[in-house]
């Protein structure tokens, strides 16, 4: 019963995480991220409770140990952070993602991995379909005009990352489908993913797809003896054809996007590896400055989520990552790994890299010991997902965001937990005293519970602010989300402009406490005394 409940919450969570969004355009990024964090945190809370219920021992392998080290070190880093609100939020995504991984792995160990992979494939297609709907004219307040077509992610790059990461899973679901109709749906889904990838113009996602194909070429050829007659090969050929048609249709069909170039897709293809100008050059400069942060804080970094809080101290004049208001243009660097190194230190970053390395090479071993051909092909999915994740996370944030984190950890858990023919579980059983297990379990549940509660209060805060036209709405929003720099600064600005420094002062002080290097918050604090 517990396994079935975990599986259902994982399936529902995967799909909900890619479709939920809020209409409050004042909060242009958070209106997409916060509702997805609610889904991730609530699903992780249910999974954590069910995993720990009546548990007397744990099965632990090196992957689990490194992931636990990553989380523990991240928690220690959060204690020393300047802004504990963003640290808690970032840590919550990491802990919830790990819980999802362990939950998917536990379900897969009992042979029920297919439903999770099917849900992951459906989620990827849904994200791509909503992106295409915006590209071809669908208008709704849940879409953003910035970085279109971002669909329910608000940014086309994020949709492309989901498509690139979910593609190996969709291929597996298609070629191993139990019915011809399922294979047909998979091929149609591949056409949707391909079209969305082309429309996104996301060079990171394009490179991820290419890298996955190149890296998996040899393993796929080696796995041919496990293919079920001509069914896998034929379905894969039809899927590839559908993807090619989808990509060509996306290029040829007129859309509602206002590209600045007459050949936008060709321009993006030419600039895939161009680091001498444009965004590529800006990324390299940002990486260098962020590494200076890591060198200055080598043990614990500046704290989870605190990159935008501290980056301005290390950025030189003219840095493209700094906006006109003196703050970072984005709340994260253009890479997961740069974020982890600068925010949490070198040790947890190496631990997480170790997790991906062990899972990748483990996916290419002992195929003969698996129960059936589908399980062998699922190991190719595991390897391909890791490659795609590593590539896109080198160009943007993936594991720091709720929806892609949910997708990645669900797939990795489901595919890495598949048992062999003997049913032997990976790793070894570790006997833990009930008290120690209770403390560890309580700590995880508290972190996830706090994260879920914080996501709910953030949503309530945004709903109170609404369109941002009333001061009373911003004040109510600050009550429900006192850790929001944006809301506290806005309230301080509104009162300051009216000469009500008595009210503005406290909000300005709170904004400075959250972001000590904010020019605007410091200006209001000085002017109001």
C-alpha positions, 0 to 999 in steps of 0.5 A, a space after each residue: 500500500 505504501 509503495 502504491 501511494 508513493 508511486 501515485 504521488 510521484 506520478 501526479 507530482 511529475 505532471 502537476 509540477 510542469 503545468 502549474 503556474 500563477 497569474 501574478 505578473 508582478 512576480 515574474 519568476 516566482 509565479 512559476 517557481 513557487 507553485 512548482 515548489 509546492 508540488 515538489 515539497 508536498 510530494 516529498 513530504 508524503 514520500 518521506 513519511 511513508 518511507 520512514 514509517 515502521 522502518 527499522 533498518 536502511 539499505 545504503 550504498 555509496 550513491 546514498 552516502 554521497 547524496 546524504 553528504 551533499 545534503 548535510 554539508 548544504 544544511 551546514 552551509 545554510 547555517 552560515 548564510 547571510 540570507 537564511 530565507 533564500 537558503 532555506 528555500 534552496 535547501 528545501 528543493 535539494 532535500 525534497 529532490 533527494 527524497 523523491 530519488 529515494 522514493 522512486 528507487 524504493 518503488 523500483 526495487 519492487 519492480 514498479 518503475 514503468 509507471 514512474 517513467 511513463 509519468 515522466 515522459 507525459 510530463 515532458 510532453 506536456 511542458 513542450 506542448 504548452 510551450 508550442 501553444 504559446 508559440 502558435 498564438 495561445 494567449 493567457 495570463 499564465 504565460 509570460 511574454 519574456 523569453 517566450 515561448 516559455 509556457 508554464 515555465 516563463 522561460 523557453 530555456 527551462 522548457 527546453 531543459 525539460 524536453 532534453 532531460 525527458 527525451 531518453 525516457 520518452 524514447 524508452 516508453 515508446 520502444 517498450 510500449 506494451 501496445 501499438 497505440 502506446 508506441 504511436 503516442 510516444 512517436 507523436 510525443 517525440 514530434 512535440 518535443 523536437 518542435 519545442 526544442 527547435 522553437 526554444 533556440 536553447 543551445 544548452 538543450 541542443 547540446 544535451 540532446 547531441 551529447 546524449 546521442 553520442 554517448 549512448 551510441 555504443 551502449 545502444 548498439 551493445 544492447 541490440 541483443 536485448 531488443 525484442 525482435 524487430 519491434 524496438 528497432 522499428 519503433 525507434 525508426 518511426 520515433 526518429 522520423 516523427 521527431 525529424 518531421 516535428 522539427 521541420 514543421 516547427 521551422 517552416 510553420 509561421 508562429 507568433 514569436 517576434 525574433 530579431 533575426 531573419 534566420 533565428 534557428 540558424 543563428 542559434 546553431 552557429 552560436 552553440 559553442 561561441 564563447 568569444 561574444 554575446 551570452 557565451 562571453 558573459 557566462 565565462 566572466 560570470 563563472 570566473 567571478 563566481 569562482 572567486 566567491 568559492 575561493 573566498 569561502 571554500 568550505 561552506 560557500 556563501 550559503 544555498 541560494 545566496 549567490 545573488 546576495 553576495 555576487 555584487 561584491 565580486 563583480 567588476 564594473 560593467 559585469 553583464 550579470 548586474 542589472 541597472 538597479 545594482 542587483 543581479 539580473 537573475 537569482 542564480 548563476 548560469 550553471 548549477 555547478 557554479 552555483 553549488 561551488 560558490 554557494 555550498 563549497 567544493 566538498 558537496 559539489 564533488 559529492 553530487 558529481 560523485 553521485 552522477 558518476 557512480 550512477 552513470 557507470 553503474 548503468 553500463 554494467 551487469 546487464 545480463 543480471 537484469 530480469 528483462 530487456 526493458 530493464 536493460 534499455 532502462 539503464 540506457 535511459 539512466 545514462 542518457 538522463 545523466 548526460 543530458 542533465 550534466 550538459 544543461 546544468 552546465 549552461 543553466 540551473 536545473 537541480 536548483 529548480 523544482 520542476 526539473 529537479 522533480 523530473 531528474 530525481 524521479 527518473 534516476 531513482 526509478 532506473 537505478 533501483 531496478 533489481 536484478 534477477 535474484 532480487 538482491 537489493 543494491 548496497 548493504 543493510 545498515 542497522 540503525 537504532 530507533 532513536 537515530 533513525 527517528 532523529 534523521 527522519 524527523 530532520 528530513 520531514 521538518 525540512 520538507 514540511 517547513 519548505 512546503 509551508 513556506 511555499 504555501 505562504 509565498 503563494 498566499 503573499 503573491 495572491 494578496 499583492 495581486 496586480 500590485 496596485 494597492 499598498 495594503 496588498 503589498 503590506 499584507 504580502 510582507 506579513 505572509 512572506 517576510 523573507 521576500 526582498 522584493 515585497 519589503 523593498 516595494 513597501 519601503 519605496 511606497 511609504 518613502 515616496 509619500 514621506 512616511 519614513 516611520 513606516 518605510 524604515 522597518 521595511 527598508 531595514 528588512 530589505 537590507 538585512 536580506 540583501 545587504 548590498 542592495 543600493 536602493 534598499 540602503 538608499 531608503 534606509 539612509 534617507 529615512 534614518 
